[in-house]
Amino acid sequence: MSNVGAPLVEAIDLIKDYKIGPRGSRTNLRAADHVNFSIYRGKTLGVVGESGSGKSTVASILAKLLAPTAGSIKFDGTDIASLSGASLKKFRRRIQTVFQDPFSSLNPKMTVLKSISEPLVVHKVGTKKERIARVEELLVMVGLEPSYATRYPHQLSGGQAQRVSIARALALQPEFIILDEPISSLDLSIQAQILNLLKDLQQKFQLTYLFIGHDLGTVAFISDDIAVMESGKIVETGTVEAIFTTPKHEYTKKLLSAVLDPTKDLGRFI
């Protein structure tokens, strides 16, 4: 793994159980099963696996949207379960999420200006004039003209809407961004543009990413290290090069088989 100083994010023996079925005869579904990983500052950990493997559950726990059944998440050395009040609000400024479907995460009744400036308003950052200037700056940063500030989500393409979501995630200058399948709903040509944008932004602002996906080739393109998840468990971790050249788990080999000629294409990923 890529180790640079202490990790910014640590998942320690993370477990998440759900009760399913009718009352009185509920059974236990384990969505995260003793999950452990570390993410270092300025690096990207890619988490790859099929739908239902537990990837998004782990992301929701990281963002403190779900509480774990057991285990813990440490952010910059602090267990996030202990955060409340002012410390929780500060944590929320340091970590943001970009979701799979931008149209579901953007309020259809809000302009782009209001959507991007909403985190600034909630955290009482800047005057109204300063917030407008910040939104225009962010739009340019993600490759959109400032005039897009007056548009509504239905007036945007999928790629434009995801750029707006990324701009909103950047508004509070976070250190860590969770990217929960951020390109899976986009056309292939747009996917490449968004991936390159994310890499450029990471380099410019020294961002730390958790990138979730189901396609190993895509995850490899943006990641430094990869964690392979199956049925709630991380079955293999390693650098991109190690995963592609010496995969150990059968499930990893299965995911690799879906990547066209991985040996030939390895140079694109490492």
Secondary structure as UniProt FT lines:
FT   STRAND          9..20
FT   TURN            23..24
FT   STRAND          27..39
FT   TURN            41..42
FT   STRAND          44..48
FT   TURN            51..52
FT   HELIX           55..62
FT   TURN            63..64
FT   STRAND          70..75
FT   TURN            76..77
FT   STRAND          78..79
FT   HELIX           80..82
FT   HELIX           85..94
FT   STRAND          95..98
FT   HELIX           102..105
FT   TURN            108..109
FT   HELIX           112..122
FT   TURN            123..124
FT   HELIX           128..141
FT   TURN            142..143
FT   HELIX           146..150
FT   HELIX           153..155
FT   HELIX           158..170
FT   TURN            171..172
FT   STRAND          176..180
FT   TURN            182..185
FT   HELIX           188..205
FT   STRAND          208..213
FT   HELIX           216..222
FT   STRAND          225..230
FT   TURN            231..232
FT   STRAND          233..239
FT   HELIX           240..245
FT   HELIX           250..257
FT   HELIX           262..265
FT   HELIX           266..268
//
